[in-house]
Amino acid sequence: MNNYDALLIVSFGGPEGMDDVIPFLENVLRGRNVPRERMLQVAHHYEMFGGVSPINNQNLKLINALQIELDANGPKLPIYWGNRNWHPLLPDTLQQMTDDGIKHALAFVTSAYSSYSSCRQYRQNIIDAQALVGSGAPSVEKLRAFYNHPLFIEANVDRVRDASARLGSSVAPQIVFTAHSVPESMAENCDYVRQLKETSRLIADAVGIQDWQLVYQSRSGSPTQPWLGPDICDHLRSLKSRGVSDVVVAPIGFVSDHMEVIYDLDVEAQRVAEEIGLNIVRASTVGTHPSFVQMIRELILERTEDKEARYLGSLGAAVNTCPPNCCAIR
């Protein structure tokens, strides 16, 4: 049995009001070639919701549900929370953990897949935070990617079935799975697309729907740089032109409702669907689904009690320790 004494939830972060929006976006975009006009456009998206992203509140709900699960079934670990881009920021959280005497922590990153921005960058964020805290900072080991864990699939299957029921159609709908687009150059050096396709297939097979497509949303960056596609809105127009009438949109690339989910899907994609006369329902993210919460506990037990890693499909369980060049940007 391994001697871990805390769990660290690591997430993206989000603003809590209009005064936070520009500093938050500057943190997100630092070092990236994103025109300021694009940043101000995204700031307007937040303005539509009072400058408040739902992600922080959803993380608090997840932490509360997970603490109840761990208190009831073990292992009894205190839970800390640190973000990449907004408060509570990782360096502050690592400092608090150090002050509390934490020595060896596990980290659950709120992303199911492997890529630079969804895995490697978070690992680097933790390393940078440890460096700021100094030699007394706790060791932190990231839990593995979980895109094909049976309980992650189970939670998403429930969300898709709920959405299908809300369509109110006697015809089996098309499922459109969405994930955050990334530059093609980034995707070429990781398993992001392959993992997303596997997750999509596993969910579609479980609900018994053969008509599905993986598409992308929330593109940012230079318009001259190739990014993964097709775009969700373009794909909805294509479906309508082919005579499709009913669509479930399932944001499997997200575990909670980022601004990208509630604006890009609930506002922008919904507007397109209304314009072209397409009936769409957006499936909820896994959020605090009981199966998802139980999955996090299982990932912890893989490390604390050497439990066998569970997975579905043909790709196997993701590794706990990534090779040095894994998901690097070329």
CORURJO-V804207 format. One line per field, one symbol per residue. ss: DSSP state (~ for helix, > for strand, _ for the rest). phi: phi as a letter, one per 40 degrees, with the letter a starting at -180 (. if undefined). burial: 1 if it has 9 or more other C-alpha atoms within 8 Angstrom, else 0. Layout:
BEGIN
ss: ???
phi: ???
burial: ???
END
This chain:
BEGIN
ss: _____>>>>>>____>_~~~~~~~~~~~~______~~~~~~~~~~~~____>__~~~~~~~~~~~~~~~~~~~____>>>>>>_____>~~~~~~~~~~____>>>>>>______~~~~~~~~~~~~~~~~~~_____>>>>_______~~~~~~~~~~~~~~~~~~______>>>>>>>__>~~~~____~~~~~~~~~~~~~~~~____>>>>>>_________>___>~~~~~~~~~~____>>>>>________~~~~~~~~~~~~~~~~~~__>>>>>______~~~~~~~~~~~~~~~__________________________
phi: .cccbabbcbacgacbicccccdccccccdgbcbdcdcccccdcdcdcbggbccccccccccccccccccccbgccbcbbbbbcbacccdccccccccccgcbbbcbbccacbbaccbadccccdcccccccchcccccbbccccbdbcdcccdcccdcccccccccgbcccccbbcbaccbddccccbacdccccccddcccccccgbccaacbbagcagcccccbcaccdccccccccccgcbbbbbbcccbcaccdcccccbcbccccccccbgbcbbcccccfbddcccccccccccdccbfccccabgbcgccccbccdccfccc
burial: 000111111111111111011101101010000100011000101110001111110110111011101110000010111111110111111110110001111111111111110111111011011110100011010110111111111111101111110010000011111111111111101111001111110111101010010111101010000011001110111011000111111111111111111111111111011100011111111111001111111111111100100011000010000000011100
END
